[in-house]
């Protein structure tokens, strides 16, 4: 699903390195930087 510049990112839910869940929607109102590397997955 492509996201264009200026569009909101879809909500994601991922485990963090401590095993807790990290949700993009929980970051609303805060700055968040998402970096996805093609060759690290």
mmCIF file of the N, C-alpha and C atoms, coordinates in Angstrom:
data_MODEL
# 
_entry.id   MODEL 
# 
loop_
_atom_site.group_PDB 
_atom_site.id 
_atom_site.type_symbol 
_atom_site.label_atom_id 
_atom_site.label_alt_id 
_atom_site.label_comp_id 
_atom_site.label_asym_id 
_atom_site.label_entity_id 
_atom_site.label_seq_id 
_atom_site.pdbx_PDB_ins_code 
_atom_site.Cartn_x 
_atom_site.Cartn_y 
_atom_site.Cartn_z 
_atom_site.occupancy 
_atom_site.B_iso_or_equiv 
_atom_site.pdbx_formal_charge 
_atom_site.auth_seq_id 
_atom_site.auth_comp_id 
_atom_site.auth_asym_id 
_atom_site.auth_atom_id 
_atom_site.pdbx_PDB_model_num 
ATOM 1   N N  . UNK A 1 1  ? 0.852  -1.160 0.000  1.00 0.00 ? 1  UNK A N  1 
ATOM 2   C CA . UNK A 1 1  ? 0.000  0.000  0.000  1.00 0.00 ? 1  UNK A CA 1 
ATOM 3   C C  . UNK A 1 1  ? 0.906  1.234  0.000  1.00 0.00 ? 1  UNK A C  1 
ATOM 4   N N  . UNK A 1 2  ? 1.007  1.944  -1.111 1.00 0.00 ? 2  UNK A N  1 
ATOM 5   C CA . UNK A 1 2  ? 1.849  3.141  -1.145 1.00 0.00 ? 2  UNK A CA 1 
ATOM 6   C C  . UNK A 1 2  ? 1.218  4.292  -0.366 1.00 0.00 ? 2  UNK A C  1 
ATOM 7   N N  . UNK A 1 3  ? 2.061  5.075  0.272  1.00 0.00 ? 3  UNK A N  1 
ATOM 8   C CA . UNK A 1 3  ? 1.629  6.279  0.980  1.00 0.00 ? 3  UNK A CA 1 
ATOM 9   C C  . UNK A 1 3  ? 2.347  7.447  0.330  1.00 0.00 ? 3  UNK A C  1 
ATOM 10  N N  . UNK A 1 4  ? 1.601  8.431  -0.098 1.00 0.00 ? 4  UNK A N  1 
ATOM 11  C CA . UNK A 1 4  ? 2.182  9.592  -0.748 1.00 0.00 ? 4  UNK A CA 1 
ATOM 12  C C  . UNK A 1 4  ? 2.605  10.629 0.281  1.00 0.00 ? 4  UNK A C  1 
ATOM 13  N N  . UNK A 1 5  ? 3.556  11.458 -0.094 1.00 0.00 ? 5  UNK A N  1 
ATOM 14  C CA . UNK A 1 5  ? 4.014  12.534 0.784  1.00 0.00 ? 5  UNK A CA 1 
ATOM 15  C C  . UNK A 1 5  ? 2.829  13.411 1.159  1.00 0.00 ? 5  UNK A C  1 
ATOM 16  N N  . UNK A 1 6  ? 2.695  13.702 2.439  1.00 0.00 ? 6  UNK A N  1 
ATOM 17  C CA . UNK A 1 6  ? 1.608  14.537 2.935  1.00 0.00 ? 6  UNK A CA 1 
ATOM 18  C C  . UNK A 1 6  ? 0.397  13.754 3.393  1.00 0.00 ? 6  UNK A C  1 
ATOM 19  N N  . UNK A 1 7  ? 0.314  12.466 3.046  1.00 0.00 ? 7  UNK A N  1 
ATOM 20  C CA . UNK A 1 7  ? -0.795 11.630 3.503  1.00 0.00 ? 7  UNK A CA 1 
ATOM 21  C C  . UNK A 1 7  ? -0.443 11.020 4.857  1.00 0.00 ? 7  UNK A C  1 
ATOM 22  N N  . UNK A 1 8  ? -1.444 10.794 5.701  1.00 0.00 ? 8  UNK A N  1 
ATOM 23  C CA . UNK A 1 8  ? -1.164 10.118 6.968  1.00 0.00 ? 8  UNK A CA 1 
ATOM 24  C C  . UNK A 1 8  ? -0.710 8.683  6.718  1.00 0.00 ? 8  UNK A C  1 
ATOM 25  N N  . UNK A 1 9  ? 0.217  8.220  7.523  1.00 0.00 ? 9  UNK A N  1 
ATOM 26  C CA . UNK A 1 9  ? 0.658  6.825  7.435  1.00 0.00 ? 9  UNK A CA 1 
ATOM 27  C C  . UNK A 1 9  ? -0.427 5.929  8.028  1.00 0.00 ? 9  UNK A C  1 
ATOM 28  N N  . UNK A 1 10 ? -0.583 4.722  7.505  1.00 0.00 ? 10 UNK A N  1 
ATOM 29  C CA . UNK A 1 10 ? -1.543 3.800  8.111  1.00 0.00 ? 10 UNK A CA 1 
ATOM 30  C C  . UNK A 1 10 ? -1.059 3.397  9.505  1.00 0.00 ? 10 UNK A C  1 
ATOM 31  N N  . UNK A 1 11 ? -1.980 3.056  10.368 1.00 0.00 ? 11 UNK A N  1 
ATOM 32  C CA . UNK A 1 11 ? -1.602 2.628  11.710 1.00 0.00 ? 11 UNK A CA 1 
ATOM 33  C C  . UNK A 1 11 ? -0.836 1.317  11.614 1.00 0.00 ? 11 UNK A C  1 
ATOM 34  N N  . UNK A 1 12 ? 0.247  1.215  12.360 1.00 0.00 ? 12 UNK A N  1 
ATOM 35  C CA . UNK A 1 12 ? 1.016  -0.021 12.413 1.00 0.00 ? 12 UNK A CA 1 
ATOM 36  C C  . UNK A 1 12 ? 1.158  -0.437 13.862 1.00 0.00 ? 12 UNK A C  1 
ATOM 37  N N  . UNK A 1 13 ? 1.360  -1.716 14.075 1.00 0.00 ? 13 UNK A N  1 
ATOM 38  C CA . UNK A 1 13 ? 1.492  -2.303 15.405 1.00 0.00 ? 13 UNK A CA 1 
ATOM 39  C C  . UNK A 1 13 ? 2.634  -3.314 15.317 1.00 0.00 ? 13 UNK A C  1 
ATOM 40  N N  . UNK A 1 14 ? 3.744  -3.014 15.985 1.00 0.00 ? 14 UNK A N  1 
ATOM 41  C CA . UNK A 1 14 ? 4.939  -3.844 15.893 1.00 0.00 ? 14 UNK A CA 1 
ATOM 42  C C  . UNK A 1 14 ? 5.485  -4.141 17.283 1.00 0.00 ? 14 UNK A C  1 
ATOM 43  N N  . UNK A 1 15 ? 6.183  -5.291 17.435 1.00 0.00 ? 15 UNK A N  1 
ATOM 44  C CA . UNK A 1 15 ? 6.846  -5.533 18.715 1.00 0.00 ? 15 UNK A CA 1 
ATOM 45  C C  . UNK A 1 15 ? 8.128  -4.706 18.795 1.00 0.00 ? 15 UNK A C  1 
ATOM 46  N N  . UNK A 1 16 ? 8.416  -4.166 19.992 1.00 0.00 ? 16 UNK A N  1 
ATOM 47  C CA . UNK A 1 16 ? 9.690  -3.466 20.157 1.00 0.00 ? 16 UNK A CA 1 
ATOM 48  C C  . UNK A 1 16 ? 10.740 -4.466 20.642 1.00 0.00 ? 16 UNK A C  1 
ATOM 49  N N  . UNK A 1 17 ? 11.948 -4.001 20.875 1.00 0.00 ? 17 UNK A N  1 
ATOM 50  C CA . UNK A 1 17 ? 13.024 -4.917 21.258 1.00 0.00 ? 17 UNK A CA 1 
ATOM 51  C C  . UNK A 1 17 ? 12.850 -5.499 22.656 1.00 0.00 ? 17 UNK A C  1 
ATOM 52  N N  . UNK A 1 18 ? 11.915 -4.970 23.435 1.00 0.00 ? 18 UNK A N  1 
ATOM 53  C CA . UNK A 1 18 ? 11.615 -5.512 24.757 1.00 0.00 ? 18 UNK A CA 1 
ATOM 54  C C  . UNK A 1 18 ? 10.415 -6.443 24.764 1.00 0.00 ? 18 UNK A C  1 
ATOM 55  N N  . UNK A 1 19 ? 9.799  -6.650 23.593 1.00 0.00 ? 19 UNK A N  1 
ATOM 56  C CA . UNK A 1 19 ? 8.643  -7.526 23.485 1.00 0.00 ? 19 UNK A CA 1 
ATOM 57  C C  . UNK A 1 19 ? 7.309  -6.824 23.663 1.00 0.00 ? 19 UNK A C  1 
ATOM 58  N N  . UNK A 1 20 ? 7.331  -5.524 23.984 1.00 0.00 ? 20 UNK A N  1 
ATOM 59  C CA . UNK A 1 20 ? 6.087  -4.765 24.109 1.00 0.00 ? 20 UNK A CA 1 
ATOM 60  C C  . UNK A 1 20 ? 5.604  -4.339 22.727 1.00 0.00 ? 20 UNK A C  1 
ATOM 61  N N  . UNK A 1 21 ? 4.326  -4.009 22.632 1.00 0.00 ? 21 UNK A N  1 
ATOM 62  C CA . UNK A 1 21 ? 3.761  -3.562 21.354 1.00 0.00 ? 21 UNK A CA 1 
ATOM 63  C C  . UNK A 1 21 ? 3.993  -2.068 21.183 1.00 0.00 ? 21 UNK A C  1 
ATOM 64  N N  . UNK A 1 22 ? 4.337  -1.660 19.970 1.00 0.00 ? 22 UNK A N  1 
ATOM 65  C CA . UNK A 1 22 ? 4.514  -0.250 19.623 1.00 0.00 ? 22 UNK A CA 1 
ATOM 66  C C  . UNK A 1 22 ? 3.502  0.062  18.537 1.00 0.00 ? 22 UNK A C  1 
ATOM 67  N N  . UNK A 1 23 ? 2.623  1.029  18.812 1.00 0.00 ? 23 UNK A N  1 
ATOM 68  C CA . UNK A 1 23 ? 1.576  1.389  17.851 1.00 0.00 ? 23 UNK A CA 1 
ATOM 69  C C  . UNK A 1 23 ? 1.766  2.827  17.405 1.00 0.00 ? 23 UNK A C  1 
ATOM 70  N N  . UNK A 1 24 ? 1.701  3.036  16.112 1.00 0.00 ? 24 UNK A N  1 
ATOM 71  C CA . UNK A 1 24 ? 1.827  4.386  15.581 1.00 0.00 ? 24 UNK A CA 1 
ATOM 72  C C  . UNK A 1 24 ? 0.712  5.273  16.111 1.00 0.00 ? 24 UNK A C  1 
ATOM 73  N N  . UNK A 1 25 ? -0.488 4.736  16.250 1.00 0.00 ? 25 UNK A N  1 
ATOM 74  C CA . UNK A 1 25 ? -1.615 5.543  16.735 1.00 0.00 ? 25 UNK A CA 1 
ATOM 75  C C  . UNK A 1 25 ? -1.382 6.044  18.163 1.00 0.00 ? 25 UNK A C  1 
ATOM 76  N N  . UNK A 1 26 ? -0.567 5.350  18.954 1.00 0.00 ? 26 UNK A N  1 
ATOM 77  C CA . UNK A 1 26 ? -0.254 5.805  20.308 1.00 0.00 ? 26 UNK A CA 1 
ATOM 78  C C  . UNK A 1 26 ? 0.682  7.013  20.295 1.00 0.00 ? 26 UNK A C  1 
ATOM 79  N N  . UNK A 1 27 ? 1.271  7.313  19.158 1.00 0.00 ? 27 UNK A N  1 
ATOM 80  C CA . UNK A 1 27 ? 2.223  8.420  19.047 1.00 0.00 ? 27 UNK A CA 1 
ATOM 81  C C  . UNK A 1 27 ? 1.555  9.701  18.556 1.00 0.00 ? 27 UNK A C  1 
ATOM 82  N N  . UNK A 1 28 ? 0.246  9.688  18.390 1.00 0.00 ? 28 UNK A N  1 
ATOM 83  C CA . UNK A 1 28 ? -0.466 10.862 17.865 1.00 0.00 ? 28 UNK A CA 1 
ATOM 84  C C  . UNK A 1 28 ? -0.108 12.112 18.668 1.00 0.00 ? 28 UNK A C  1 
ATOM 85  N N  . UNK A 1 29 ? 0.233  13.186 17.957 1.00 0.00 ? 29 UNK A N  1 
ATOM 86  C CA . UNK A 1 29 ? 0.611  14.438 18.588 1.00 0.00 ? 29 UNK A CA 1 
ATOM 87  C C  . UNK A 1 29 ? 2.092  14.524 18.941 1.00 0.00 ? 29 UNK A C  1 
ATOM 88  N N  . UNK A 1 30 ? 2.830  13.446 18.682 1.00 0.00 ? 30 UNK A N  1 
ATOM 89  C CA . UNK A 1 30 ? 4.265  13.411 18.952 1.00 0.00 ? 30 UNK A CA 1 
ATOM 90  C C  . UNK A 1 30 ? 4.998  13.137 17.639 1.00 0.00 ? 30 UNK A C  1 
ATOM 91  N N  . UNK A 1 31 ? 6.212  13.589 17.551 1.00 0.00 ? 31 UNK A N  1 
ATOM 92  C CA . UNK A 1 31 ? 7.010  13.312 16.350 1.00 0.00 ? 31 UNK A CA 1 
ATOM 93  C C  . UNK A 1 31 ? 7.437  11.845 16.355 1.00 0.00 ? 31 UNK A C  1 
ATOM 94  N N  . UNK A 1 32 ? 7.329  11.198 15.215 1.00 0.00 ? 32 UNK A N  1 
ATOM 95  C CA . UNK A 1 32 ? 7.772  9.809  15.067 1.00 0.00 ? 32 UNK A CA 1 
ATOM 96  C C  . UNK A 1 32 ? 8.455  9.676  13.714 1.00 0.00 ? 32 UNK A C  1 
ATOM 97  N N  . UNK A 1 33 ? 9.594  9.029  13.707 1.00 0.00 ? 33 UNK A N  1 
ATOM 98  C CA . UNK A 1 33 ? 10.324 8.784  12.459 1.00 0.00 ? 33 UNK A CA 1 
ATOM 99  C C  . UNK A 1 33 ? 10.286 7.286  12.202 1.00 0.00 ? 33 UNK A C  1 
ATOM 100 N N  . UNK A 1 34 ? 9.771  6.902  11.051 1.00 0.00 ? 34 UNK A N  1 
ATOM 101 C CA . UNK A 1 34 ? 9.711  5.497  10.662 1.00 0.00 ? 34 UNK A CA 1 
ATOM 102 C C  . UNK A 1 34 ? 10.724 5.270  9.559  1.00 0.00 ? 34 UNK A C  1 
ATOM 103 N N  . UNK A 1 35 ? 11.577 4.283  9.740  1.00 0.00 ? 35 UNK A N  1 
ATOM 104 C CA . UNK A 1 35 ? 12.595 3.964  8.738  1.00 0.00 ? 35 UNK A CA 1 
ATOM 105 C C  . UNK A 1 35 ? 12.468 2.482  8.418  1.00 0.00 ? 35 UNK A C  1 
ATOM 106 N N  . UNK A 1 36 ? 12.278 2.183  7.154  1.00 0.00 ? 36 UNK A N  1 
ATOM 107 C CA . UNK A 1 36 ? 12.186 0.802  6.698  1.00 0.00 ? 36 UNK A CA 1 
ATOM 108 C C  . UNK A 1 36 ? 13.314 0.556  5.707  1.00 0.00 ? 36 UNK A C  1 
ATOM 109 N N  . UNK A 1 37 ? 14.130 -0.438 5.983  1.00 0.00 ? 37 UNK A N  1 
ATOM 110 C CA . UNK A 1 37 ? 15.232 -0.790 5.096  1.00 0.00 ? 37 UNK A CA 1 
ATOM 111 C C  . UNK A 1 37 ? 14.862 -2.070 4.363  1.00 0.00 ? 37 UNK A C  1 
ATOM 112 N N  . UNK A 1 38 ? 14.901 -2.013 3.065  1.00 0.00 ? 38 UNK A N  1 
ATOM 113 C CA . UNK A 1 38 ? 14.526 -3.154 2.238  1.00 0.00 ? 38 UNK A CA 1 
ATOM 114 C C  . UNK A 1 38 ? 15.358 -4.388 2.561  1.00 0.00 ? 38 UNK A C  1 
ATOM 115 N N  . UNK A 1 39 ? 16.646 -4.239 2.745  1.00 0.00 ? 39 UNK A N  1 
ATOM 116 C CA . UNK A 1 39 ? 17.524 -5.400 2.867  1.00 0.00 ? 39 UNK A CA 1 
ATOM 117 C C  . UNK A 1 39 ? 17.770 -5.854 4.302  1.00 0.00 ? 39 UNK A C  1 
ATOM 118 N N  . UNK A 1 40 ? 17.122 -5.235 5.266  1.00 0.00 ? 40 UNK A N  1 
ATOM 119 C CA . UNK A 1 40 ? 17.284 -5.660 6.650  1.00 0.00 ? 40 UNK A CA 1 
ATOM 120 C C  . UNK A 1 40 ? 16.120 -6.505 7.143  1.00 0.00 ? 40 UNK A C  1 
ATOM 121 N N  . UNK A 1 41 ? 15.092 -6.634 6.340  1.00 0.00 ? 41 UNK A N  1 
ATOM 122 C CA . UNK A 1 41 ? 13.915 -7.385 6.772  1.00 0.00 ? 41 UNK A CA 1 
ATOM 123 C C  . UNK A 1 41 ? 14.044 -8.844 6.425  1.00 0.00 ? 41 UNK A C  1 
# 
